[in-house]
Amino acid sequence: MDYNKQIREIASYFKANEKSKEDFKIGMEFEHFVIDKESLETISYYGESGVEETLKELEKHGWNGEDEGEYLLSLRNGNKVITLEPGSQLEFSVKPQKNIEDLEKEYMEFLNQIIPILDRKNQGLIAIGYHPVTRIDQIKLLPKKRYDYMFEYFKTKGTHAHNMMKGTASLQVAIDYKSEKDYIKKFKVANALSPVLYAMFDNGYYFEGKRWDRFGLRAYIWENCDKDRSGIVKGTFDEDFGYNKYAEYILNGPPIFIDDGKRMYYTGNKLVKEIFDPDNYSIEELEHILTMFFPDVRTKKYIEIRMMDSVPYPLNFAALALIKGIFYNEKNLDEIYKYIKDINMDDVVKAKMSIFEKGLEGQFKNRSIYEMGSKIIKMAKDGLDSDEKKYILPLESMFNERKNPYRVIEEKEQLGRKESVNWCILNHLIGGNRYGWTKCN
């Protein structure tokens, strides 16, 4: 294979997906667990009242199903998509939109359809970073070939790779870039903020049925998943980082398996550069390869920011507002970029280690994580249009009390596990016919 041509082909894909500032949009993916509302135990994909049955009921509401073999595994309805993660975590995503309000409308339509279905089964959706009750050995793997490949591959990797697959749930935000220079700036800023975003949205209080005795559970799991495909992308803070360097990161890692749109086959420990033919490939194959790497910040047709734990409404939309207010406001982006110019990989890794021990009181060089979080909330609020500032208020309110979701659960723990996480269950009526969160404090 021609290595330099491989680099050019992947880099050209990133170049081709640059957007003009006027066309910038924001995308989101929200993951949830489907649980029994009494026991909080996970609801299996399989069997009577299982997750597949719920998907089939949604088909009656205008959703179009997509099967793999005999199993219904995803749904589409206009801009909305429902997919399932390896442990049957239900992921909801929406085609990127310019305005947060449009994303919120789509999410509310989804909740208003699925929650009545779940209510009839005494089930609910919980938005939390790690399953509060069910252990991963009690969760059946989703019947999807790609997950079989991944599960087998991860047996020889990090100690918590299977926990990542079946026990975690996240919130991911996608942003556009207008040029390679803009891409570099946003990618570096997002990675530098990685420990801060992990700590701000830390919502993993219970691990394998017991209390997690530290902080940053999901961040810890990713650090112990697979060094070849998670954490901070190698070379991110180098002076010559850009499209080519990210392409090299991809080429020098194993994709586990290949899906070229026609067939799927296992590749094990073979590196992408041993497989990817720059003279004969499909876009489907390249896009699949890009999705098989799971760093904190990922490059596809957009920049994907992946550090936040799953949190309930409206904190999930506060996360969108935070990202939009920082990355789509030139002044804010430039200010943070100047601040992080001397930050290196070691600084970010040390900060991550610090949040495992101290959470929001952890240190990032000479500043506390809490101090940095407070700063970026204020910056984001100032950087948002007047009609979108409201979305960041729940996060600002919680943070002003020196709390994150972990602390909210901790404060309620004396009431029992069910009460401590009840605020994360999306089963409360809000104004008219809107489901969601009532209060986080």
Backbone torsions as a table, in degrees:
resi	resn	phi	psi	omega
1	MET	NA	144.3	176.9
2	ASP	-85.4	102.7	-173.9
3	TYR	-60.5	-44.3	-179.4
4	ASN	-64.0	-36.0	177.9
5	LYS	-71.2	-35.7	175.2
6	GLN	-58.0	-46.0	178.7
7	ILE	-59.7	-46.7	-177.5
8	ARG	-62.9	-39.8	-179.0
9	GLU	-64.9	-44.4	-179.8
10	ILE	-68.8	-43.2	178.8
11	ALA	-61.8	-36.2	-179.6
12	SER	-67.2	-29.0	175.8
13	TYR	-64.3	-44.6	177.9
14	PHE	-63.5	-43.1	179.2
15	LYS	-59.9	-41.7	-176.7
16	ALA	-66.8	-18.7	-177.2
17	ASN	-102.4	15.3	171.7
18	GLU	-64.5	146.8	179.8
19	LYS	-123.9	151.8	171.8
20	SER	-73.2	152.6	-177.8
21	LYS	-56.4	-35.1	-179.5
22	GLU	-65.5	-21.3	-178.2
23	ASP	-101.3	5.8	179.8
24	PHE	-59.2	134.4	176.1
25	LYS	-131.8	171.4	177.8
26	ILE	-127.8	135.7	-179.3
27	GLY	-118.4	159.9	-178.7
28	MET	-147.0	152.2	171.7
29	GLU	-134.1	122.6	179.1
30	PHE	-114.2	124.3	178.2
31	GLU	-103.0	143.9	-179.6
32	HIS	-138.0	154.6	166.8
33	PHE	-97.1	142.5	171.5
34	VAL	-94.9	122.8	-172.7
35	ILE	-130.7	161.2	167.7
36	ASP	-77.7	127.3	-172.3
37	LYS	-71.5	-20.4	178.3
38	GLU	-83.9	-51.8	-174.7
39	SER	-90.9	-18.2	-172.6
40	LEU	69.6	3.6	178.3
41	GLU	-65.2	150.1	179.7
42	THR	-67.8	149.2	174.0
43	ILE	-95.1	124.9	-179.0
44	SER	-67.7	155.2	172.5
45	TYR	-64.5	-33.5	-168.3
46	TYR	-90.3	156.4	167.5
47	GLY	81.8	-177.5	-179.3
48	GLU	-61.4	134.2	-178.4
49	SER	64.9	16.4	178.9
50	GLY	-79.5	177.0	-177.3
51	VAL	-62.9	-37.9	178.9
52	GLU	-61.1	-39.1	178.9
53	GLU	-61.4	-39.2	177.5
54	THR	-63.9	-41.6	177.1
55	LEU	-60.3	-41.0	179.7
56	LYS	-64.9	-34.5	177.1
57	GLU	-69.2	-34.2	177.2
58	LEU	-66.4	-28.5	177.1
59	GLU	-58.5	-29.3	179.4
60	LYS	-72.1	-13.1	179.8
61	HIS	-102.9	20.7	174.3
62	GLY	98.3	3.2	177.2
63	TRP	-82.5	143.7	178.8
64	ASN	-104.8	124.6	-174.8
65	GLY	-86.9	153.3	173.6
66	GLU	-127.7	124.5	-175.5
67	ASP	-101.1	155.9	164.4
68	GLU	-125.0	108.3	-172.3
69	GLY	66.2	-126.9	-178.4
70	GLU	-92.3	2.0	-172.7
71	TYR	-107.5	136.9	173.7
72	LEU	-86.0	118.5	-171.7
73	LEU	-122.2	-11.3	177.3
74	SER	-156.3	162.8	-178.7
75	LEU	-138.8	150.4	174.7
76	ARG	-133.1	145.2	177.3
77	ASN	-154.0	97.3	-176.4
78	GLY	63.0	-122.4	179.1
79	ASN	-79.7	-10.5	-171.0
80	LYS	-94.8	142.2	178.1
81	VAL	-135.4	135.7	171.8
82	ILE	-115.4	125.4	173.5
83	THR	-128.0	169.8	-179.4
84	LEU	-121.2	136.3	175.6
85	GLU	-84.7	173.1	-172.0
86	PRO	-55.1	-34.5	179.7
87	GLY	-96.9	23.9	-178.3
88	SER	69.8	18.1	170.7
89	GLN	-60.1	135.5	-176.7
90	LEU	-94.0	117.5	-179.2
91	GLU	-104.5	129.0	177.5
92	PHE	-112.8	127.5	177.3
93	SER	-134.0	159.9	-178.6
94	VAL	-133.1	142.5	172.9
95	LYS	-53.1	132.7	-176.7
96	PRO	-50.1	141.9	-178.3
97	GLN	-128.9	161.0	177.5
98	LYS	-76.4	-35.7	-173.0
99	ASN	-112.6	140.2	178.3
100	ILE	-62.2	-36.3	-179.2
101	GLU	-57.6	-37.3	179.7
102	ASP	-68.5	-36.1	175.7
103	LEU	-67.4	-41.3	179.4
104	GLU	-61.4	-42.5	-179.9
105	LYS	-59.4	-44.2	179.6
106	GLU	-64.6	-40.5	-179.6
107	TYR	-65.2	-42.3	179.6
108	MET	-65.1	-37.4	176.6
109	GLU	-61.9	-41.6	177.3
110	PHE	-61.6	-49.1	-179.0
111	LEU	-62.7	-40.5	-178.7
112	ASN	-66.5	-21.1	176.4
113	GLN	-89.2	-43.3	-171.8
114	ILE	-83.2	-33.8	-174.6
115	ILE	-65.5	-42.1	175.3
116	PRO	-59.9	-35.5	176.9
117	ILE	-63.6	-45.4	-179.6
118	LEU	-69.2	-38.1	179.8
119	ASP	-56.4	-39.3	-178.6
120	ARG	-64.3	-21.1	179.7
121	LYS	-103.2	7.6	-174.1
122	ASN	58.0	38.5	178.8
123	GLN	-116.1	167.5	178.3
124	GLY	-154.7	170.5	172.5
125	LEU	-100.8	132.2	174.4
126	ILE	-119.8	131.9	179.3
127	ALA	-104.5	101.3	-173.3
128	ILE	-152.4	154.8	-172.9
129	GLY	-73.2	-30.5	178.1
130	TYR	-144.3	145.4	-175.8
131	HIS	-57.1	127.6	-173.0
132	PRO	-75.7	-14.8	-174.6
133	VAL	-131.5	-55.8	-169.4
134	THR	-75.8	132.7	176.6
135	ARG	-81.8	156.0	-174.9
136	ILE	-67.6	-25.6	178.1
137	ASP	-72.7	-8.0	176.7
138	GLN	-99.0	-1.4	-177.3
139	ILE	-106.1	120.8	178.2
140	LYS	-74.7	139.4	178.6
141	LEU	-68.7	139.3	178.0
142	LEU	-58.8	142.2	-178.0
143	PRO	-78.4	69.8	-178.0
144	LYS	-132.4	130.0	-173.9
145	LYS	-57.8	-40.9	-178.6
146	ARG	-60.8	-36.6	-179.3
147	TYR	-73.6	-31.8	173.7
148	ASP	-61.4	-45.4	178.4
149	TYR	-60.5	-46.1	-177.8
150	MET	-66.2	-43.2	-178.3
151	PHE	-61.0	-43.2	179.5
152	GLU	-66.5	-44.1	-178.6
153	TYR	-61.9	-42.2	-175.3
154	PHE	-72.0	-8.9	177.5
155	LYS	-60.3	-26.8	-178.2
156	THR	-104.3	10.5	-176.9
157	LYS	-108.7	-140.7	-173.5
158	GLY	-63.8	157.2	-176.4
159	THR	-63.5	-23.1	-174.4
160	HIS	-118.2	20.8	-178.5
161	ALA	-63.6	-40.1	179.1
162	HIS	-72.0	-29.8	173.0
163	ASN	-62.7	-40.6	177.2
164	MET	-58.7	-45.6	-174.7
165	MET	-66.4	-46.3	-169.9
166	LYS	-107.2	-15.6	-172.5
167	GLY	-111.3	-12.4	-173.9
168	THR	-105.3	159.2	173.1
169	ALA	-143.8	139.7	-173.2
170	SER	-130.4	176.0	174.0
171	LEU	-128.0	124.5	-176.5
172	GLN	-123.8	142.1	-178.3
173	VAL	-125.4	134.2	-179.5
174	ALA	-111.3	134.8	178.6
175	ILE	-129.3	155.3	179.8
176	ASP	-93.0	165.6	175.6
177	TYR	-137.0	148.8	-173.1
178	LYS	-101.3	-15.5	-177.5
179	SER	-162.1	171.7	177.1
180	GLU	-65.1	-37.5	178.1
181	LYS	-61.2	-44.9	178.3
182	ASP	-65.3	-41.1	177.2
183	TYR	-58.0	-48.3	-178.4
184	ILE	-59.8	-46.1	-178.8
185	LYS	-60.9	-48.7	-178.3
186	LYS	-67.3	-39.4	-178.5
187	PHE	-65.7	-43.4	-179.4
188	LYS	-68.1	-41.8	179.0
189	VAL	-63.3	-45.6	-179.8
190	ALA	-59.7	-42.8	179.4
191	ASN	-69.0	-38.3	178.1
192	ALA	-63.8	-32.7	179.5
193	LEU	-84.2	0.6	-175.6
194	SER	-51.1	-53.2	-179.7
195	PRO	-62.7	-33.2	-179.3
196	VAL	-67.2	-46.8	-179.2
197	LEU	-68.1	-38.5	174.9
198	TYR	-56.8	-47.0	-175.9
199	ALA	-71.5	-39.9	-178.6
200	MET	-61.6	-37.3	-175.5
201	PHE	-110.2	25.3	179.1
202	ASP	-64.8	111.8	-177.0
203	ASN	-131.8	36.4	179.1
204	GLY	-119.7	88.4	-176.3
205	TYR	-94.8	-29.3	-179.3
206	TYR	-114.8	141.5	-179.5
207	PHE	-135.1	120.3	179.7
208	GLU	52.7	42.7	175.2
209	GLY	86.0	-5.6	-178.5
210	LYS	-125.4	165.4	178.0
211	ARG	-67.2	135.1	172.8
212	TRP	-77.5	125.6	-170.2
213	ASP	-88.2	8.6	175.3
214	ARG	-131.9	-151.6	179.0
215	PHE	-125.2	172.4	173.9
216	GLY	59.3	46.3	-176.2
217	LEU	-56.3	-49.7	-177.1
218	ARG	-66.3	-36.5	176.0
219	ALA	-62.9	-40.2	178.7
220	TYR	-63.7	-42.3	179.4
221	ILE	-62.1	-44.4	179.5
222	TRP	-65.1	-34.7	177.6
223	GLU	-66.5	-21.3	-178.5
224	ASN	-118.4	36.6	-179.8
225	CYS	-102.4	-69.1	-177.6
226	ASP	-164.3	105.7	-175.7
227	LYS	-59.3	-21.9	-179.4
228	ASP	-72.1	-17.2	-171.0
229	ARG	-144.0	9.1	179.6
230	SER	-134.8	174.5	-177.0
231	GLY	84.9	-149.9	179.7
232	ILE	-90.9	133.4	179.7
233	VAL	-61.4	127.6	179.2
234	LYS	-58.3	131.2	178.7
235	GLY	91.7	-1.2	-176.3
236	THR	-53.5	-41.5	-174.2
237	PHE	-96.6	9.7	175.0
238	ASP	-71.8	152.7	179.8
239	GLU	-63.6	-30.5	-176.6
240	ASP	-96.8	17.9	178.9
241	PHE	-65.4	143.1	177.6
242	GLY	178.1	-160.2	-178.8
243	TYR	-54.6	-44.5	-177.2
244	ASN	-63.3	-41.2	-176.9
245	LYS	-68.5	-37.9	176.0
246	TYR	-66.8	-38.1	177.1
247	ALA	-60.0	-40.0	178.9
248	GLU	-67.1	-36.7	175.2
249	TYR	-57.6	-45.2	179.5
250	ILE	-66.2	-46.2	-174.9
251	LEU	-64.2	-26.6	-175.9
252	ASN	-100.7	21.3	174.5
253	GLY	-125.8	159.0	178.4
254	PRO	-86.4	130.6	-178.7
255	PRO	-82.5	-4.4	-178.6
256	ILE	75.9	-53.9	176.2
257	PHE	-152.3	164.4	-179.7
258	ILE	-117.6	137.7	173.2
259	ASP	-130.6	108.6	-176.6
260	ASP	-98.7	13.8	-179.7
261	GLY	92.7	-15.0	179.7
262	LYS	-117.0	-39.0	178.6
263	ARG	-146.3	159.9	-179.6
264	MET	-123.8	132.1	180.0
265	TYR	-147.5	146.2	-175.6
266	TYR	-75.7	137.4	179.9
267	THR	-122.5	-6.7	174.1
268	GLY	58.4	-125.6	-176.2
269	ASN	-90.7	4.2	176.7
270	LYS	-63.2	138.3	179.3
271	LEU	-80.6	156.1	179.0
272	VAL	-56.5	-40.0	-177.7
273	LYS	-65.1	-17.4	176.1
274	GLU	-87.0	-10.2	-172.0
275	ILE	-117.2	-42.0	-170.6
276	PHE	-74.5	117.1	-179.8
277	ASP	-97.1	107.9	-175.9
278	PRO	-67.7	-12.7	178.8
279	ASP	-98.2	-7.9	-174.7
280	ASN	-155.0	82.1	178.9
281	TYR	-146.1	160.1	176.3
282	SER	-105.4	155.3	175.7
283	ILE	-59.6	-36.8	178.6
284	GLU	-58.8	-40.9	179.3
285	GLU	-65.2	-46.0	-179.5
286	LEU	-64.0	-44.0	-179.1
287	GLU	-65.7	-35.4	174.7
288	HIS	-62.3	-46.3	-179.0
289	ILE	-58.0	-43.8	-179.1
290	LEU	-62.7	-31.6	-179.5
291	THR	-80.5	-9.5	-178.3
292	MET	-89.4	8.5	173.3
293	PHE	-118.4	136.8	-169.0
294	PHE	-124.2	49.0	178.8
295	PRO	-69.5	167.6	178.3
296	ASP	-54.2	-39.2	177.8
297	VAL	-126.1	124.4	-172.5
298	ARG	-119.4	147.4	176.8
299	THR	-107.6	126.7	171.4
300	LYS	-133.9	-124.5	172.5
301	LYS	-76.6	-5.4	-175.9
302	TYR	-152.7	177.3	173.6
303	ILE	-95.4	126.3	-177.2
304	GLU	-109.1	121.7	-178.5
305	ILE	-101.6	118.6	-160.9
306	ARG	-121.4	12.4	-170.2
307	MET	-83.1	-21.5	-170.8
308	MET	-76.4	136.3	171.7
309	ASP	-68.4	156.9	171.4
310	SER	-61.7	129.9	177.5
311	VAL	-134.7	154.6	-175.5
312	PRO	-78.7	164.8	173.3
313	TYR	-62.8	135.9	5.9
314	PRO	-98.1	9.0	-180.0
315	LEU	-63.0	-30.1	178.4
316	ASN	-64.1	-36.2	178.0
317	PHE	-78.3	-22.9	171.8
318	ALA	-65.4	-34.9	176.7
319	ALA	-64.4	-42.9	176.6
320	LEU	-60.0	-44.2	-179.2
321	ALA	-64.6	-39.6	178.7
322	LEU	-59.9	-48.8	-178.6
323	ILE	-65.7	-44.4	-178.7
324	LYS	-64.0	-42.7	-177.9
325	GLY	-67.4	-23.3	177.3
326	ILE	-89.6	-52.8	-167.4
327	PHE	-85.8	-19.9	178.6
328	TYR	-104.1	9.5	173.7
329	ASN	-113.0	111.9	-173.2
330	GLU	-57.1	-41.4	-178.4
331	LYS	-62.6	-46.7	179.9
332	ASN	-63.6	-45.9	-178.9
333	LEU	-60.4	-45.0	-179.7
334	ASP	-64.5	-39.9	-178.8
335	GLU	-63.7	-44.7	179.3
336	ILE	-69.2	-36.9	179.6
337	TYR	-62.0	-40.0	177.6
338	LYS	-65.9	-38.7	-178.6
339	TYR	-65.4	-36.1	-174.9
340	ILE	-92.3	5.9	-173.2
341	LYS	-59.2	-26.4	-179.3
342	ASP	-100.9	3.7	179.8
343	ILE	-80.4	139.3	178.8
344	ASN	-124.4	178.8	-176.9
345	MET	-57.7	-42.5	-178.2
346	ASP	-61.4	-38.5	178.9
347	ASP	-61.7	-42.6	-178.5
348	VAL	-68.5	-42.5	179.0
349	VAL	-62.4	-43.5	178.4
350	LYS	-62.5	-39.5	178.7
351	ALA	-64.4	-39.5	176.8
352	LYS	-61.8	-45.1	178.7
353	MET	-60.3	-35.7	-179.3
354	SER	-66.8	-38.5	-179.2
355	ILE	-70.8	-26.5	176.5
356	PHE	-62.1	-34.1	-177.0
357	GLU	-92.2	-33.8	-170.0
358	LYS	-125.4	-4.8	179.4
359	GLY	60.0	-131.2	-178.6
360	LEU	-63.1	-19.7	179.3
361	GLU	-89.8	5.0	175.8
362	GLY	-64.6	168.9	-175.7
363	GLN	-114.4	140.8	172.5
364	PHE	-123.5	100.4	-171.4
365	LYS	55.1	-117.9	-174.6
366	ASN	-100.0	14.7	-179.5
367	ARG	-129.5	154.0	177.2
368	SER	-81.5	153.2	176.5
369	ILE	-59.4	-40.3	179.9
370	TYR	-61.1	-44.3	179.8
371	GLU	-60.6	-43.0	179.9
372	MET	-67.7	-39.7	177.8
373	GLY	-62.1	-43.7	178.4
374	SER	-60.4	-41.0	-178.9
375	LYS	-63.0	-46.5	-176.0
376	ILE	-73.8	-27.5	174.1
377	ILE	-63.5	-45.7	179.1
378	LYS	-63.1	-44.2	179.7
379	MET	-61.0	-45.5	-178.5
380	ALA	-63.3	-42.9	179.6
381	LYS	-59.9	-44.7	179.0
382	ASP	-66.4	-27.4	-176.5
383	GLY	-87.3	-7.2	-179.5
384	LEU	-88.9	151.7	172.0
385	ASP	-63.1	156.7	-174.2
386	SER	-57.5	-34.5	-177.5
387	ASP	-79.6	-6.0	178.9
388	GLU	-112.8	-5.6	179.0
389	LYS	-60.1	-31.8	-177.0
390	LYS	-59.2	-27.9	-175.7
391	TYR	-69.1	-25.8	-177.5
392	ILE	-88.4	-9.3	-174.3
393	LEU	-60.7	-41.2	178.7
394	PRO	-61.3	-37.1	177.2
395	LEU	-69.3	-43.4	179.4
396	GLU	-61.2	-44.0	-179.4
397	SER	-61.5	-46.4	179.6
398	MET	-64.1	-43.3	-176.7
399	PHE	-69.6	-32.7	177.1
400	ASN	-61.7	-23.5	176.8
401	GLU	-94.7	13.1	178.3
402	ARG	59.9	41.0	-179.2
403	LYS	-120.2	155.9	163.4
404	ASN	-131.6	177.8	-178.5
405	PRO	-56.8	-35.8	176.7
406	TYR	-56.1	-46.7	-178.2
407	ARG	-67.4	-34.2	177.6
408	VAL	-61.8	-45.9	178.4
409	ILE	-64.5	-43.2	-178.9
410	GLU	-58.3	-41.9	179.6
411	GLU	-63.4	-30.4	-177.0
412	LYS	-94.0	-3.7	-172.2
413	GLU	-58.4	-35.0	-178.6
414	GLN	-62.4	-19.7	178.7
415	LEU	-82.7	-6.6	-177.2
416	GLY	107.8	156.4	-175.6
417	ARG	-59.4	-43.4	-177.1
418	LYS	-60.4	-45.5	179.7
419	GLU	-69.1	-33.4	-176.0
420	SER	-67.8	-29.0	-179.0
421	VAL	-108.8	2.4	-175.7
422	ASN	-59.0	-32.1	-179.1
423	TRP	-66.8	-14.7	178.5
424	CYS	-90.1	-5.5	-179.2
425	ILE	-89.9	126.7	-174.7
426	LEU	-87.4	73.5	-178.0
427	ASN	-137.4	20.6	-179.8
428	HIS	-107.5	139.3	179.3
429	LEU	-79.9	130.6	177.7
430	ILE	-120.3	122.6	173.3
431	GLY	37.5	96.4	179.9
432	GLY	79.3	-115.3	-174.4
433	ASN	-122.0	46.5	-177.2
434	ARG	-119.1	126.0	179.3
435	TYR	-92.9	157.2	174.8
436	GLY	157.4	-146.7	-171.0
437	TRP	-92.9	145.1	177.7
438	THR	-99.7	-60.5	-179.2
439	LYS	-148.6	147.9	177.3
440	CYS	-109.7	6.7	177.9
441	ASN	-148.2	NA	NA
